[in-house]
């Protein structure tokens, strides 16, 4: 596979996923489209494992990795699908761009990362300043925007914690097996939750169905696999550039395809967050330039 093509694929998938989540919405029932997405992803993973003859690893470390990855997907995506009903898709991508900052903080707290240098502290401060600006813009979006933004921010923290947790397990698991195990856990948790809270299949439009199919195949399987491939073949600084590109591209896509009109506050908050990410990762960028 071409590395530039894989890199571009990750950017495209991460840029379009928030918009596809909004388009897959079915009103009050925000769990059903998520459940169908994960079911599609699980079926695709099982087919790929059978075709490629990849076996599930069932060691204790591997099972811990499945639980770590699956619980992160379950908690984060549940909050994102709920919040996506009130928050523009571009803003969701901006908030998820904070994952490197959250991962760094959690890694330091768990003694799994380097100490906080002045540059990293400056990056975190800029990111927090960007969040404050975005929260101030939340009231201008809708009445439910503030709690929805907070929910998505909690989802970012859950996802970052999950990433650190998976790393701490020390499991040597093929990425396809890891994805399959995680999705199995997610479907097992979502199905009874949906039956308890809703329990009836909502009416779907063509756009809803196609968006869910896209998320199941590309958002849940291809995106993760391409990201793993990119991280295996490129330097960390080159991979970190993805988190600086996708927030802006997602904002532009939401504006062009979904009629979203980000306010000046949202753009200012985005700029502060991107500056914070740049400051936090500047040493990686210097190594990449060398």
C-alpha positions in Angstrom: 0.0 0.0 0.0 1.2 3.5 -0.8 2.1 5.4 2.4 0.9 8.8 1.1 -2.4 7.2 0.0 -2.9 5.7 3.5 -2.0 9.0 5.1 -4.5 10.8 2.9 -7.1 8.1 3.7 -6.8 8.7 7.5 -7.2 12.5 7.0 -10.3 12.0 4.8 -11.9 9.5 7.1 -11.2 11.5 10.2 -12.5 14.7 8.5 -15.7 13.1 7.3 -16.6 10.9 10.3 -18.2 13.7 12.4 -20.4 14.8 9.5 -21.4 11.2 8.8 -22.3 10.8 12.5 -24.7 13.8 12.2 -26.2 12.5 9.0 -26.7 9.0 10.5 -28.8 10.5 13.3 -32.4 9.3 13.8 -33.8 11.8 16.2 -34.2 10.9 19.8 -32.8 7.4 19.4 -29.1 8.1 19.1 -28.1 4.5 20.1 -29.6 2.6 17.2 -27.3 4.1 14.5 -24.3 3.6 16.7 -25.3 -0.1 17.3 -25.8 -0.7 13.5 -22.5 1.0 12.8 -20.7 -1.3 15.2 -22.5 -4.4 14.0 -21.4 -3.6 10.4 -17.9 -3.0 11.5 -17.9 -6.3 13.5 -19.2 -8.3 10.5 -16.5 -6.8 8.2 -13.8 -7.5 10.8 -14.9 -11.2 11.1 -15.0 -11.6 7.3 -11.5 -10.1 7.0 -10.1 -12.3 9.8 -11.5 -15.4 8.1 -10.2 -14.3 4.7 -6.8 -13.3 6.0 -6.6 -16.3 8.5 -6.0 -14.0 11.4 -6.6 -15.7 14.8 -7.9 -14.1 18.0 -5.3 -13.9 20.7 -6.8 -15.0 24.0 -4.0 -14.4 26.5 -4.7 -12.4 29.6 -2.9 -9.3 28.2 -4.8 -9.6 25.0 -8.2 -9.8 26.7 -7.3 -6.7 28.8 -6.4 -4.9 25.6 -9.8 -5.9 24.1 -11.6 -4.6 27.2 -9.5 -1.4 27.2 -10.2 -0.6 23.6 -13.8 -1.7 23.7 -14.7 0.3 26.8 -13.1 3.4 25.3 -15.1 3.1 22.0 -18.3 2.4 23.9 -18.1 5.3 26.3 -16.7 7.8 23.9 -19.0 7.0 20.9 -22.1 6.9 23.1 -21.4 10.5 24.3 -20.4 11.7 20.8 -23.6 10.3 19.2 -25.7 12.0 21.9 -23.8 15.3 21.6 -23.8 15.3 17.8 -27.5 16.2 17.8 -26.7 19.6 19.2 -23.0 20.3 18.1 -21.9 21.1 14.6 -19.8 18.3 13.0 -16.7 20.5 12.5 -16.6 21.4 16.2 -16.7 17.7 17.1 -13.5 17.2 15.1 -11.9 20.2 16.7 -12.6 18.8 20.2 -11.3 15.4 19.2 -8.1 17.1 18.0 -7.3 17.5 21.7 -6.7 13.8 22.2 -2.8 14.2 22.0 -3.0 16.8 24.9 -5.3 14.5 27.0 -3.1 11.5 26.2 0.0 13.3 27.3 -1.6 14.4 30.6 -3.0 11.0 31.4 0.3 9.4 30.5 2.2 11.7 32.9 -0.4 10.9 35.6 0.2 7.2 35.1 4.0 7.6 34.8 3.9 6.3 31.2 5.2 9.4 29.4 7.8 12.1 29.5 7.6 14.8 32.1 5.7 18.0 31.3 8.2 20.4 29.7 7.5 24.2 29.4 6.6 23.7 25.8 4.0 21.0 26.7 2.6 23.1 29.5 2.3 26.0 27.1 0.5 23.7 24.7 -1.9 22.6 27.3 -2.6 26.2 28.4 -3.3 27.2 24.8 -5.6 24.2 24.4 -7.5 25.1 27.5 -7.8 28.7 26.3 -9.2 27.5 23.1 -11.8 25.4 25.0 -12.9 28.4 27.0 -13.4 30.4 23.8 -15.4 27.5 22.3 -17.5 27.1 25.4 -18.3 30.8 25.2 -19.5 30.2 21.6 -21.6 27.2 22.7 -24.5 29.4 23.9 -24.7 30.9 20.4 -25.2 27.5 18.8 -28.2 26.1 20.7 -29.6 25.9 24.2 -28.3 22.3 24.5 -24.9 23.1 23.0 -23.1 23.6 26.4 -23.9 20.2 27.9 -23.3 18.6 24.5 -19.9 20.1 24.2 -19.1 19.0 27.7 -20.2 15.5 26.9 -18.0 15.3 23.8 -15.1 16.6 25.9 -15.6 13.8 28.3 -15.7 11.4 25.3 -12.2 12.8 24.3 -10.9 12.1 27.8 -12.4 8.5 27.7 -10.8 7.9 24.3 -7.4 9.2 25.5 -7.6 7.1 28.7 -8.4 4.0 26.5 -5.4 4.6 24.3 -3.1 4.8 27.4 -4.8 1.7 28.9 -4.3 -0.3 25.7 -0.6 0.6 25.7 -0.2 -0.4 29.4 -1.5 -3.9 28.8 1.6 -4.7 26.8 -0.4 -7.1 24.6 1.0 -8.1 21.2 -2.2 -8.4 19.2 -2.8 -8.0 15.5 -4.7 -4.7 14.9 -7.5 -6.6 13.2 -7.9 -8.9 16.2 -7.8 -5.9 18.5 -10.5 -4.2 16.5 -12.7 -7.4 16.4 -12.4 -7.9 20.1 -13.2 -4.3 20.9 -16.2 -4.2 18.6 -17.5 -7.5 20.1 -17.5 -5.9 23.5 -19.1 -2.7 22.2 -22.0 -4.6 20.5 -22.5 -6.7 23.6 -22.9 -3.5 25.7 -25.0 -1.5 23.2 -27.6 -4.1 22.3 -29.1 -4.5 25.8 -28.8 -0.7 26.4 -30.8 0.0 23.2 -33.4 -2.6 24.1 -33.9 -1.1 27.5 -34.1 2.6 26.5 -35.7 2.4 23.1 -36.3 -1.1 21.7 -38.0 -0.3 18.4 -36.3 0.3 15.0 -36.7 4.0 13.9 -37.5 5.0 10.3 -34.4 5.7 8.2 -33.9 7.9 5.2 -31.5 6.9 2.4 -28.9 9.4 3.7 -29.1 7.9 7.2 -28.6 4.4 5.9 -25.7 5.3 3.6 -24.0 7.3 6.4 -24.2 4.4 8.8 -22.9 2.0 6.2 -20.0 4.4 5.6 -19.2 4.7 9.3 -19.4 0.9 9.8 -16.9 0.1 7.0 -14.7 3.1 6.9 -15.0 4.8 10.3 -14.9 1.6 12.3 -12.5 -0.6 10.3 -10.6 1.1 7.5 -9.8 4.2 9.6 -8.2 2.3 12.4 -6.3 0.0 10.1 -4.9 2.8 8.0 -3.9 4.7 11.1 -2.0 1.7 12.4 -0.3 1.3 9.0 0.7 5.0 9.0 2.1 4.9 12.5 4.1 1.8 11.6 5.8 3.4 8.6 6.2 7.1 9.5 7.7 9.1 12.3 5.6 10.2 15.2 5.9 13.9 14.2 4.5 13.1 10.7 1.6 11.2 12.2 0.9 14.1 14.7 0.3 16.4 11.8 -3.0 14.6 11.2 -4.4 16.1 14.3 -3.5 19.6 13.0 -5.2 19.0 9.7 -8.5 17.2 10.4 -10.1 19.9 12.6 -9.8 22.5 9.9 -10.8 20.2 7.1 -13.8 19.0 9.1 -14.9 22.6 9.8 -14.7 23.4 6.0 -16.6 20.2 5.1 -19.3 21.0 7.6 -19.6 24.5 6.1 -19.7 23.3 2.5 -21.9 20.2 2.8 -24.0 20.7 5.9 -24.6 24.4 5.9 -22.7 25.0 9.1 -21.5 28.5 9.8 -18.8 28.5 12.5 -18.7 31.7 14.4 -15.6 33.8 14.8 -15.3 32.4 18.4 -15.2 28.8 17.1 -12.5 29.7 14.6 -10.5 31.5 17.3 -10.8 28.6 19.7 -9.8 26.2 16.9 -6.7 28.3 16.2 -5.7 28.3 19.9 -6.2 24.5 20.1 -4.1 24.0 17.0 -1.4 26.3 18.3 -1.5 24.3 21.6 -1.1 21.0 19.7 1.8 22.5 17.7 3.6 23.6 20.9 2.9 20.3 22.6 4.4 18.3 19.7 7.1 20.8 18.5 10.0 18.5 19.4 8.5 15.8 17.2 8.2 18.3 14.4 11.8 19.4 14.8 13.0 15.7 14.6 10.8 15.2 11.5 12.4 18.3 9.8 15.9 17.0 10.6 
